């Protein structure tokens, strides 16, 4: 009788798995689609700008001024509130790169 009881339990588990597996697979597919849609809309825009084109908060025009970390941050924030600026170019002194989320 124990073998028969164990056999019935195994069959019940198999039926439960057969019923539950499509439901679980559906939820997994929906979760993956939601993650893909969420990350797909988050594109970054990049602009390479020259420091000569901008002025500092005090009104001084950056004419052939070397790119510094603070000026890159300020100028990129001026371009876009959530932007991140970094200096690029030879010796990292000529241009800055502004990266921000595309509108």
C-alpha positions in Angstrom: 0.0 0.0 0.0 2.9 2.5 0.6 4.1 2.1 -2.9 0.6 2.8 -4.3 0.3 5.9 -2.0 3.7 7.2 -3.1 2.8 6.6 -6.7 -0.4 8.6 -6.3 1.6 11.4 -4.6 4.1 11.4 -7.5 1.2 11.6 -10.1 -0.4 14.5 -8.1 2.9 16.4 -8.1 3.3 15.7 -11.9 -0.2 17.1 -12.5 0.5 20.1 -10.3 3.7 20.8 -12.2 2.0 20.4 -15.6 -0.7 22.9 -14.5 1.7 25.4 -12.9 4.5 25.4 -15.4 2.6 27.4 -18.2 1.4 29.9 -15.6 5.0 30.4 -14.2 6.4 30.7 -17.8 3.8 33.3 -18.6 4.7 35.4 -15.6 8.4 35.1 -16.4 7.8 36.3 -20.0 5.7 39.2 -18.8 8.5 40.2 -16.3 11.2 40.1 -19.0 9.0 42.2 -21.4 8.5 44.8 -18.7 12.3 45.0 -18.0 13.1 45.3 -21.7 10.5 48.1 -22.2 11.9 49.9 -19.1 15.5 49.9 -20.3 14.6 50.5 -24.0 13.3 54.0 -23.2 16.4 55.1 -21.3 18.8 56.2 -24.1 21.7 58.5 -23.5 22.5 61.5 -25.6 26.1 62.6 -26.0 27.4 65.9 -27.2 31.0 67.0 -27.6 31.3 70.7 -27.0 34.1 73.2 -27.0 34.8 75.1 -23.8 35.4 78.3 -25.9 31.6 78.5 -26.6 30.5 79.0 -23.0 30.8 81.4 -20.1 31.1 80.7 -16.4 28.5 81.9 -13.8 30.5 85.1 -13.2 30.2 85.9 -16.9 33.8 85.2 -17.9 33.9 83.7 -21.4 36.0 80.5 -21.5 38.3 81.5 -24.4 40.9 78.8 -24.8 40.6 78.0 -21.1 41.6 74.5 -20.2 38.8 72.1 -19.4 38.6 71.5 -15.7 36.4 69.1 -13.8 34.3 71.8 -12.3 33.8 73.7 -15.6 32.8 70.4 -17.3 30.2 69.7 -14.6 28.9 73.3 -14.7 28.7 73.5 -18.5 27.0 70.1 -18.8 24.5 70.9 -16.1 23.8 74.1 -17.9 23.1 72.1 -21.1 20.9 69.6 -19.3 20.0 69.5 -15.6 20.9 65.8 -15.3 24.0 65.8 -17.5 27.4 64.5 -16.6 30.4 66.3 -18.1 33.9 65.0 -18.6 36.9 66.6 -20.3 38.3 65.0 -23.5 40.8 65.7 -26.2 44.5 65.9 -26.2 45.7 66.2 -22.6 42.0 66.5 -21.7 42.1 70.2 -22.0 40.2 71.3 -25.2 36.7 69.9 -25.3 34.2 68.4 -22.9 31.7 65.6 -23.4 28.2 66.0 -22.0 26.1 62.9 -21.5 22.5 63.0 -20.5 19.2 61.1 -20.9 17.6 61.9 -24.2 14.3 63.8 -24.0 
